[in-house]
Amino acid sequence: MPPSALNRSGNLSAPWLLVLAFLATTAPLSTDLYLPGFPRVQQDFAASASGVQLTLTGFLVGMAFGQLGFGALSDKRGRIVPLLCGNVLALGASVLAALAPSIEVLIAARLLQGLGGAAGVVIARAIVVDLTRGSESARTMSLMMTVGGIAPIVAPSIGAVLQGPVGWRGVMWTLAGLFALMMCAVSLVFRETRPPEARHGTSLLGGLGHVMREPRYLLFAALFATTFAVMMTYISASSFVYQDVMGFSPVGYGLAFGVNAVGLISSGYISSRLARTVGPFATVRVAVPLLLAFSVLTLVTALLPGPRWLLAVPIWLSVTTVGFIMGNSSALALDAVRHVSGSGSAGLGFAQFVFGAIVSPLSGIGGAGTALPMAIIMAIAATLAALLLAAAALRARRRAAAPPGR
């Protein structure tokens, strides 16, 4: 018999939380394990650099649209069957990628891998909403991010180690094994969390249409996406900024990246502890202005003369602050569309990847020798987040002041 979803205290049990966090690692594992193999892919297929880059783009496009499809499907058909189907698709696509005879087949396989892998990411959030409410949802989302945040730290190192003995094809076989392990974990631990009566009257497009008409959801989903854009801007530019601008060695860059990741994970854990006492909205109201302040400080530091290594301080502060916002804003958004949380989770994931795809190339538009584009985009994204928070707070005040029944 699968373990109970909730423990005696009414919190999500450890087995469920660990499997949910495992599902949430699909994207970083499928990208960070693979990135060190780009040169060998290019060599094996005699492909262009842009052709190799399309294998990553295909995966990200698949993740974005896969979340829309599987999220809406999970509202209509329940959580477990679409989740297992997605894992089967991702497993098959990983095998196809490992055996790919050409760069075109690899690109197609990576697209399918993203489509299938999206099921775990989007349905994991929906399951949290099925089982928890209010501050407990925010706490669980933050804990998921904390546990799942370990993957981006260790995955690049593991991927680099695997390139020597097994190459990029071995990495694809490794991903196939991870998706098989996910299937086993879901089968052994999970049970259906969306009852049949909740699925009646829910169409695939109806759930997505409903979340797009809910102002509270839209505000917090956009806040989630703009906050993610701050972090993605840093990630996409970090290699150049730390090594070419600050003068760090590759080892020093790795250490700095790890320190920032630890800051993000630590703030996510602290946020989970604050969820019950302070509340998700109160935490976000403090964290978003801080994110804006630290992002502006990054921009000012990039503009002013002085030791370039000083940039590492406001960057660390900005990345760490993101951990207080991501879990809480996603919980606040999904709480507004609880009855179609799969579609709500799909919208969150789609916006996340779209914003990430937009800011990633822009952060390097000025070349490898400047941190200014990164700092400008971080400041713009944080400003948008602050404006969205102000709009959400204004809407909350108006609703509180409105006469009962209106």
C-alpha positions in Angstrom: 0.0 0.0 0.0 1.4 3.5 -0.9 2.4 5.6 2.1 -0.1 8.2 3.3 0.2 11.6 1.7 -0.1 13.4 5.0 1.6 12.7 8.3 0.1 12.9 11.8 0.7 16.7 11.9 -1.3 17.2 8.7 1.8 18.0 6.7 2.9 16.4 3.5 4.8 13.2 4.4 8.5 12.8 3.6 8.1 10.1 0.9 5.6 12.3 -1.0 7.7 15.4 -0.6 10.8 13.7 -1.9 9.1 12.2 -4.9 7.5 15.6 -5.7 10.9 17.3 -5.5 12.4 14.6 -7.7 9.8 15.3 -10.3 10.6 19.0 -10.1 14.2 18.3 -11.0 13.3 17.2 -14.5 14.4 20.4 -16.2 17.7 21.0 -14.5 18.8 17.4 -14.7 17.8 17.2 -18.4 19.7 20.4 -19.3 22.7 20.7 -16.8 23.7 17.0 -17.2 23.8 17.5 -21.0 25.4 20.9 -21.5 29.0 19.8 -21.0 28.6 17.5 -24.0 27.9 20.2 -26.5 31.4 20.1 -28.1 31.2 16.3 -28.6 27.7 16.5 -30.1 29.0 19.0 -32.6 32.0 16.9 -33.4 30.0 13.6 -33.7 27.5 15.0 -36.2 29.8 17.6 -37.8 27.0 20.1 -36.9 27.1 23.8 -36.5 27.0 25.4 -33.1 23.5 26.7 -33.8 22.4 23.2 -34.7 23.6 21.9 -31.4 22.0 24.8 -29.6 18.7 23.7 -31.2 18.8 20.5 -29.2 18.5 22.6 -26.0 15.9 25.0 -27.6 13.8 22.0 -28.6 13.8 20.7 -25.0 12.8 24.0 -23.6 10.0 24.5 -26.2 8.8 21.0 -25.3 8.8 21.8 -21.6 6.8 25.0 -22.1 4.1 23.5 -24.3 4.1 20.1 -22.5 3.2 21.8 -19.3 0.1 23.4 -20.9 -1.0 20.0 -22.3 -0.3 17.8 -19.3 -1.6 20.4 -16.8 -5.0 20.7 -18.4 -5.1 16.9 -19.0 -4.5 16.2 -15.3 -7.6 18.3 -14.4 -9.7 16.2 -16.8 -8.2 12.7 -16.3 -6.7 12.8 -12.9 -3.0 13.2 -11.9 -1.5 9.7 -12.0 -2.3 8.5 -15.5 -1.0 11.7 -17.3 2.0 11.7 -15.0 2.9 8.1 -15.9 2.2 8.7 -19.6 4.6 11.7 -19.6 7.3 9.6 -17.9 6.9 6.9 -20.6 7.2 9.5 -23.4 10.3 11.1 -21.7 11.8 7.6 -21.2 11.2 6.7 -24.9 12.5 10.0 -26.1 15.7 9.6 -24.0 16.4 6.2 -25.6 15.8 7.8 -29.1 18.2 10.6 -28.2 20.9 8.1 -27.0 20.6 6.2 -30.4 20.1 9.3 -32.6 21.8 8.9 -36.0 21.7 12.6 -36.9 21.5 16.0 -35.3 17.9 16.3 -36.7 16.8 13.2 -34.9 18.5 14.4 -31.7 16.6 17.7 -31.9 13.3 15.9 -32.4 14.1 13.5 -29.5 14.9 16.4 -27.2 11.6 18.1 -28.1 9.7 14.9 -27.2 11.8 14.6 -24.0 10.8 18.1 -23.0 7.1 17.3 -23.8 7.1 14.2 -21.6 9.3 15.6 -18.8 6.9 18.5 -18.4 4.3 16.2 -16.9 6.3 15.7 -13.7 7.0 19.4 -13.2 3.5 20.6 -13.8 1.6 17.8 -12.1 3.8 17.9 -9.0 2.6 21.5 -8.3 -1.0 20.5 -8.9 -0.7 17.6 -6.4 0.6 20.0 -3.8 -2.5 22.1 -4.3 -4.8 19.0 -4.1 -3.3 18.1 -0.7 -2.6 21.4 1.0 -4.0 24.8 1.5 -2.9 28.4 2.3 0.3 28.7 4.2 0.9 24.9 4.0 0.9 25.1 0.2 3.5 27.9 0.4 5.5 25.9 2.9 5.5 22.8 0.7 6.3 24.7 -2.5 9.3 26.3 -0.8 10.4 22.9 0.5 10.1 21.4 -2.9 12.3 24.1 -4.3 14.8 23.6 -1.5 15.1 19.8 -2.1 14.9 20.2 -5.9 17.4 23.0 -5.8 20.2 20.5 -5.1 20.0 19.3 -8.7 21.3 22.4 -10.4 24.3 22.4 -8.1 25.4 18.8 -8.6 24.2 18.2 -12.2 26.8 20.2 -14.1 29.6 18.4 -12.2 28.1 15.0 -12.7 27.6 15.8 -16.4 31.2 16.9 -16.8 32.4 13.7 -15.2 30.1 11.5 -17.4 31.4 13.1 -20.6 34.8 11.3 -20.3 33.7 7.6 -19.9 30.3 7.6 -21.5 29.9 10.8 -23.6 26.7 12.6 -24.3 25.0 9.4 -25.4 25.7 7.9 -22.0 24.1 11.0 -20.4 20.9 10.3 -22.4 20.9 6.7 -21.2 21.3 8.1 -17.7 18.3 10.4 -18.2 16.4 7.3 -19.5 17.2 5.6 -16.2 16.1 8.6 -14.2 12.8 8.7 -15.9 12.3 5.0 -15.3 13.1 5.6 -11.6 10.6 8.4 -11.6 7.9 6.0 -12.9 8.7 3.5 -10.2 8.7 6.2 -7.5 5.3 7.5 -8.6 3.8 4.0 -8.8 5.1 3.0 -5.3 4.4 6.3 -3.4 1.6 8.2 -5.1 -2.1 7.6 -5.2 -4.7 9.7 -7.1 -5.3 13.1 -5.5 -8.0 14.5 -7.8 -11.3 12.7 -7.1 -13.6 11.7 -10.0 -16.3 14.2 -9.0 -13.8 17.1 -9.4 -13.1 16.2 -13.0 -16.7 16.4 -14.2 -17.4 19.5 -16.3 -13.7 20.2 -16.8 -12.7 20.4 -20.5 -9.1 20.6 -21.6 -9.4 24.2 -22.8 -11.9 25.2 -20.2 -9.5 25.0 -17.3 -6.9 27.1 -19.1 -9.6 29.6 -20.1 -10.7 29.9 -16.5 -7.2 30.7 -15.1 -6.7 33.3 -17.8 -9.8 35.1 -16.5 -8.8 35.1 -12.8 -7.1 38.4 -12.0 -5.5 37.2 -8.7 -4.0 34.2 -10.5 -2.7 36.3 -13.3 -1.0 38.8 -11.0 0.8 36.2 -8.9 1.7 34.0 -11.9 3.3 37.1 -13.6 5.1 37.9 -10.3 6.4 34.3 -10.3 7.6 34.6 -13.9 9.3 38.0 -13.6 11.1 36.8 -10.4 12.3 33.7 -12.3 13.4 36.0 -15.1 15.8 37.7 -12.6 17.3 34.4 -11.7 17.5 33.1 -15.3 19.2 36.3 -16.4 21.9 35.7 -13.8 22.2 32.0 -14.7 22.6 32.6 -18.5 25.2 35.4 -18.0 27.0 34.0 -15.0 29.8 32.2 -16.8 30.9 35.3 -18.7 30.3 37.8 -15.8 32.2 35.8 -13.2 35.1 34.8 -15.5 35.5 37.5 -18.1 34.3 40.5 -16.0 35.3 39.6 -12.5 38.3 37.6 -13.4 37.4 34.4 -11.6 39.0 31.1 -12.7 36.7 28.2 -13.8 37.1 26.7 -10.4 36.3 30.1 -8.8 33.3 30.4 -10.9 32.1 27.0 -9.9 32.5 27.9 -6.3 30.7 31.2 -6.7 27.8 29.5 -8.5 27.6 27.0 -5.7 27.6 29.7 -3.1 24.7 31.5 -4.9 22.8 28.2 -5.2 23.2 27.6 -1.5 21.8 31.0 -0.8 18.8 30.2 -3.0 18.2 26.9 -1.3 18.7 28.4 2.2 16.2 31.2 1.6 13.7 28.6 0.2 14.0 26.6 3.4 13.7 29.7 5.6 10.6 30.7 3.6 9.1 27.3 4.3 9.5 27.9 8.0 8.0 31.4 7.8 4.9 30.2 5.8 2.9 29.3 8.9 3.9 32.2 11.1 4.3 35.1 8.7 2.2 33.9 5.7 3.1 33.8 2.0 1.7 37.2 1.0 3.5 39.0 3.9 6.8 37.3 3.0 6.4 38.3 -0.6 5.6 41.9 0.3 9.0 42.2 2.1 11.0 40.1 -0.4 10.0 41.8 -3.6 11.1 45.3 -2.6 14.4 43.8 -1.4 14.8 42.0 -4.8 14.3 45.4 -6.5 16.8 47.1 -4.2 19.4 44.4 -4.7 18.9 44.3 -8.5 19.3 48.1 -8.7 22.4 47.8 -6.5 23.8 45.3 -9.0 23.2 47.8 -11.8 24.8 50.6 -9.9 27.8 48.4 -9.1 28.1 47.5 -12.8 28.1 51.1 -13.8 30.5 52.5 -11.3 34.3 52.1 -11.4 35.8 49.9 -8.8 36.9 46.3 -8.2 34.7 44.1 -10.4 34.6 41.3 -7.8 32.3 43.5 -5.8 29.5 42.6 -8.3 29.4 39.2 -6.6 27.8 40.7 -3.4 24.6 42.2 -4.9 24.2 39.2 -7.2 24.3 36.9 -4.3 21.8 39.0 -2.4 19.4 39.1 -5.5 19.6 35.3 -6.1 19.1 34.6 -2.4 16.0 36.8 -2.2 14.4 34.9 -5.1 14.1 32.0 -2.8 11.7 33.9 -0.6 9.4 34.7 -3.6 9.2 31.7 -6.0 7.5 29.2 -3.7 5.2 31.8 -2.1 4.1 33.4 -5.4 3.3 30.1 -7.0 1.3 29.0 -4.0 -0.7 32.3 -4.0 -1.4 32.0 -7.7 -2.5 28.3 -7.5 -4.7 29.0 -4.5 -6.8 31.3 -6.6 -7.6 28.5 -9.1 -7.7 25.5 -6.8 -10.4 23.7 -8.6 -8.4 23.7 -11.9 -4.9 23.7 -10.3 -3.5 21.5 -13.1 -4.3 24.2 -15.6 -3.0 26.8 -13.2 0.2 25.0 -12.8 0.5 24.7 -16.6 0.2 28.5 -16.9 2.9 29.0 -14.3 5.3 26.7 -16.1 4.6 28.1 -19.5 5.2 31.7 -18.4 8.3 30.6 -16.6 9.9 29.1 -19.6 8.8 31.8 -22.0 10.3 34.5 -19.8 13.4 32.4 -19.4 13.7 32.0 -23.2 13.3 35.8 -23.7 15.9 37.0 -21.1 18.6 34.4 -21.7 19.9 35.7 -25.1 19.4 39.4 -24.0 21.7 39.0 -21.0 24.7 38.5 -23.3 23.8 41.1 -25.9 26.8 43.4 -24.9 29.4 40.6 -25.3 31.4 38.7 -22.8 33.3 41.7 -21.3 30.5 43.5 -19.6 27.9 42.8 -16.9 25.7 45.8 -17.8 23.1 43.9 -19.9 22.6 41.4 -17.2 22.3 44.1 -14.5 19.8 46.1 -16.7 17.6 43.1 -17.4 17.6 42.0 -13.7 16.6 45.5 -12.7 13.8 45.7 -15.3 12.4 42.3 -14.3 12.6 43.2 -10.6 10.8 46.5 -11.3 8.0 44.6 -13.1 7.8 42.2 -10.1 7.4 45.2 -7.7 4.7 46.8 -9.9 2.8 43.5 -10.0 3.0 43.2 -6.2 1.7 46.7 -5.8 -1.2 45.8 -8.1 -2.0 42.7 -6.1 -1.8 44.6 -2.8 -4.1 47.3 -4.2 -6.6 44.7 -5.4 -6.5 43.0 -2.0 -7.3 46.3 -0.2 -10.2 47.1 -2.5 -11.7 43.6 -1.9 -11.3 44.0 1.8 -13.0 47.5 1.7 -15.9 46.3 -0.5 -19.3 45.8 1.1 -20.1 42.1 1.8 -21.7 40.3 -1.1 -20.0 42.5 -3.7 
